[in-house]
Amino acid sequence: GVTVKELKEITIAYWSAGALIGGPQVFRENRPHIWSAQAASDVVAESIRGRDLEELSLQIPALSHYLIETLTFKLHWVSVLLQTFGTQSVRSRLAHLLLQLADRYGVPQGAGTLISHHFSHDELARMVGATRPWVTVAIRNLKNEAIIACRGRDIVVLNRPALERVVHAQPRTR
């Protein structure tokens, strides 16, 4: 048998209005659920049984397309997580996440891009598979290098090319 000593929660992403929550087995109801969701703000959620969703997807091509696009988007985030966990430092993973968040939630602000959704250091840590103290150190270093700025819980990407270089930097060896 397998013994699980510690269950680690990893946040794949944050979804916005109209998002399909659930998966990866959206049509199968009698299988164990391996994904969960937690609302970060007040939401109104609707549910649909898997077999009903499957039937509707066979009848409505636009729904099938939406399901494919949604699951592809989720698979992209999972693939990025798996790749970066095994190959990149916390600093590099955080830089990659900030770029993704800037693309998804970015709003031009002055000379930078404001990530319009507020993320705590704990939330960022769960998204990059690290501890909050490591993320806090990485954020402080990126701020000191003028790559990002923080104003309260707001994060502004000031220098996207520099942030991209952090993503691709080779890990330091000692």
C-alpha positions in Angstrom: 0.0 0.0 0.0 0.9 3.7 -0.2 1.1 5.8 2.8 0.7 9.6 2.4 2.6 11.3 5.2 1.8 14.9 4.1 -0.7 16.1 1.6 0.5 19.2 -0.2 -2.0 21.6 -1.8 -0.9 23.2 -5.0 -3.0 26.0 -6.6 -3.1 25.5 -10.4 -4.7 28.9 -11.2 -7.4 31.4 -10.4 -10.5 31.4 -12.5 -12.8 34.3 -13.3 -16.5 34.7 -14.1 -17.9 32.2 -16.5 -15.1 29.6 -15.9 -15.8 25.9 -15.9 -14.6 24.6 -12.5 -13.9 20.9 -12.3 -12.0 18.2 -14.0 -10.2 16.4 -15.3 -13.0 13.9 -15.7 -16.0 16.2 -16.4 -18.3 13.5 -17.7 -17.6 10.8 -15.1 -19.4 11.1 -11.8 -18.4 7.8 -10.1 -14.6 8.5 -10.1 -12.6 10.0 -7.3 -12.4 13.8 -7.5 -8.7 14.8 -7.6 -9.2 18.5 -8.2 -10.9 20.9 -5.8 -11.9 24.5 -5.9 -12.1 27.2 -3.3 -13.7 30.6 -3.8 -11.5 33.6 -3.2 -14.5 36.0 -3.2 -18.3 35.7 -3.2 -19.5 33.6 -6.2 -22.6 32.2 -7.6 -21.9 28.7 -8.9 -24.1 26.3 -10.9 -23.6 22.6 -11.2 -24.4 20.1 -13.9 -24.2 16.3 -13.6 -21.5 14.8 -15.7 -23.8 12.6 -17.8 -26.0 15.7 -18.6 -23.0 17.7 -19.6 -21.8 14.9 -21.9 -25.2 14.6 -23.5 -25.4 18.4 -24.1 -21.9 18.4 -25.5 -23.0 15.9 -28.1 -25.9 18.1 -29.1 -24.3 21.5 -29.0 -21.0 22.0 -30.9 -20.3 25.3 -29.3 -20.4 23.7 -25.8 -18.0 21.0 -27.0 -15.7 23.6 -28.3 -15.9 25.5 -24.9 -15.1 22.3 -23.0 -12.1 21.6 -25.2 -10.8 25.1 -24.9 -11.3 25.2 -21.1 -9.7 21.8 -20.5 -6.8 22.7 -22.8 -6.2 25.9 -20.8 -6.2 23.9 -17.6 -3.9 21.3 -19.1 -1.5 24.1 -20.1 -1.3 25.4 -16.5 -0.7 21.9 -15.2 2.0 21.2 -17.8 3.7 24.5 -16.9 3.6 23.6 -13.2 5.1 20.1 -13.8 7.8 21.4 -16.0 8.9 24.3 -13.8 8.7 22.3 -10.5 11.3 19.9 -11.8 13.6 22.3 -13.5 13.5 25.8 -12.0 14.3 27.6 -8.8 11.6 29.3 -6.7 12.7 32.7 -8.1 12.4 31.4 -11.7 9.0 29.8 -11.0 7.7 33.0 -9.4 9.0 35.1 -12.3 7.2 32.7 -14.7 4.0 32.9 -12.7 4.1 36.7 -12.6 4.4 36.8 -16.4 1.4 34.4 -16.7 -0.6 36.5 -14.2 0.3 39.7 -16.0 -0.9 38.2 -19.3 -4.1 37.0 -17.7 -4.9 39.8 -15.3 -2.6 42.6 -16.5 -3.8 46.2 -16.8 -1.4 48.8 -18.2 -0.4 51.2 -15.4 2.2 53.9 -16.0 5.4 52.2 -17.2 4.4 48.8 -16.1 1.6 46.2 -16.0 -0.6 45.9 -12.8 -1.7 42.4 -12.0 -5.3 43.4 -11.2 -6.1 40.4 -9.0 -4.6 40.6 -5.5 -2.6 37.5 -4.5 -1.1 37.0 -1.1 2.4 35.6 -0.6 0.7 32.3 0.6 -1.4 32.1 -2.6 1.7 32.8 -4.8 3.6 30.2 -2.8 1.0 27.5 -3.4 1.0 28.3 -7.1 4.7 27.8 -7.4 5.0 24.9 -5.0 7.2 26.8 -2.5 6.9 28.1 1.0 5.7 31.7 1.8 9.1 32.7 3.2 10.9 31.7 -0.1 8.3 33.6 -2.1 8.7 36.7 0.1 12.5 36.6 -0.4 12.1 36.2 -4.1 9.6 39.1 -4.3 11.9 41.3 -2.2 14.8 40.5 -4.6 12.8 41.3 -7.7 11.7 44.6 -6.1 15.3 45.5 -5.2 16.2 44.8 -8.8 13.4 47.1 -10.0 11.8 44.3 -12.0 8.6 44.5 -10.1 7.0 47.0 -7.6 4.6 46.2 -4.8 2.0 48.6 -3.4 0.1 46.9 -0.7 -1.1 43.6 -2.3 -0.8 45.1 -5.8 2.1 43.8 -7.9 3.3 45.8 -10.9 5.6 44.3 -13.5 8.0 47.1 -14.3 10.5 45.3 -16.5 9.0 42.4 -18.5 12.2 41.6 -20.4 14.2 41.4 -17.1 11.4 39.1 -15.7 11.7 36.9 -18.8 15.4 36.7 -18.3 14.9 35.5 -14.7 12.6 32.7 -16.0 15.4 31.5 -18.3 18.3 32.0 -16.0 20.4 28.9 -15.2 20.3 27.8 -11.6 23.3 28.9 -9.6 25.6 26.1 -8.5 27.9 26.3 -5.4 
